[in-house]
Amino acid sequence: MDDPGGHRALQARSVGLGGCRPWAAAVEEASVEYGSAQYLLLCGLGGMLSCGLTHTVIVPLDLVKCRMQVDPGRYKGILSGFGVTVCDDGLRGLVRGWAPTFFGYSLQGFFKFGLYEVFKIRYAELLGPEKAYAWRTGLYLVASASAEFFADIALAPMEAVKVRVQTQPGFASTLRAAAPRMYGEEGLWAFYKGVAPLWLRQIPYTMMKFACFERTVEALYKYAVPKPQSQCTKAEQLGVTFVAGYIAGVFCAIVSHPADSVVSVLNKEKGSTALGVLQRLGFVGVWKGLFARILMIGTLTALQWFIYDLVKVYLKLPRPPVAQGPEPLKKKK
C-alpha cells in the first residue's frame, strides 16, 4: 500500500512489472529492501503471527465445527454444539487442541505468506510488466497455490493431531499425549495421510483468499473509498484491508468446505480413505457445518490480513500500492 499523506515515496526495488509503479515499494522510510531475503523472511514472520494467533483464538468454534462434521447426530448446531461440549468436558473442553492448532498454523502461515511474496515477485518477473498486470488475477492464483502446496506439508502433522484430539473421545486430550500414540499406532502415515485432502481444501481456499483479497482491495479503492489510496491514513488503509479480508473469507469458506469435511472425518478414523469418506458423507453431508465455517473463516481471514498488514506497518516493511497498468499498456488502451 502507498504511504499515507502523499509523502515522497521511496522505490525500494524494481520488481514484478518491470520496475513499474504497481509493484514498486511505496513507503516513507522502508526498513528493508522490497523483495530482499530479509523482507521475505519478515513477511513469513507476519504470516506466522497472523495465522498462528487467529486460529488459536477461534479454537472453540473450530472444535464445534469439526464435531458437527464427524458427529452431526449429536452436534446439531453451533449453539447446541457449545452446550454439549461444555456439558461433557466443562469450559476447559472448548480449548481442546489449542497447542497443535497454534504450532501447526504458525508454520503454515510462515510458508503461506512468505512464499506467496516470493512466487508473486518471481512469476511477475517471468511474465514482464504488461502481462503481469493484464494477467494479475491469474498471477495471484498461481502464486498462492504454489505457496500453499508447501505450507500444507508443514501443517499436515499438527492438523492430524488437532482433529484426533478434538473429535475422538478418550483418545488423548493434549499434543504431547496424542502425537506419540498416533506414531506408535500408525507410524508417520498418521500425520500425512490427510495431506492430499488438505491440499484439496487449502489450495482452493488460499487461491481465493489471496486473489479475491487483492482484487477486492483494488475495487474498494476504485469504487468505494472517496479519496486516492495515497491520501489515506494508515488506519484507513488497514480498515480497507480488514473489509477486503472478510469478503475474501466468505468465498474461501464456501469453496473449501467439502474438502474440510472430508479431512475432519479422515483424521478421526483409523484406516479410512478420502474417497471412502466422501462416498459415505454424500453431497449433503459434506456441507454440514458450513454456516459455522463461514463465520469462522470470514472473521479469521479478515483478522489475518489485518495482522499481516499491521506487522508490515510496525516493521516499516515496503507495502506496494494497488496494481496499476504500466505506461506502455495505458498508451495502448
Salt bridges, closest charged atoms under 4 A:
ASP2 OD1 - ARG21 NH2 3.18
ASP62 OD1 - LYS65 NZ 3.36
ASP62 OD2 - LYS162 NZ 2.73
ASP88 OD2 - ARG74 NH2 2.73
ASP89 OD2 - ARG67 NH1 3.65
GLU117 OE2 - LYS312 NZ 3.32
GLU125 OE1 - ARG122 NH1 3.41
GLU130 OE1 - LYS332 NZ 2.99
GLU148 OE1 - LYS112 NZ 2.83
GLU159 OE2 - ARG201 NH1 3.24
GLU185 OE2 - ARG181 NE 3.00
GLU185 OE1 - LYS270 NZ 3.82
GLU186 OE2 - ARG164 NH2 2.92
GLU186 OE1 - LYS193 NZ 3.60
GLU214 OE2 - LYS120 NZ 3.43
GLU218 OE2 - ARG136 NH2 2.64
GLU218 OE1 - ARG215 NE 3.37
GLU236 OE1 - LYS227 NZ 3.08
ASP260 OD2 - LYS65 NZ 2.74
ASP260 OD1 - ARG201 NH1 2.57
ASP260 OD2 - ARG293 NH1 3.64
GLU269 OE1 - ARG280 NH2 2.77
ASP309 OD2 - ARG319 NH2 3.25
GLU327 OE2 - LYS330 NZ 3.83
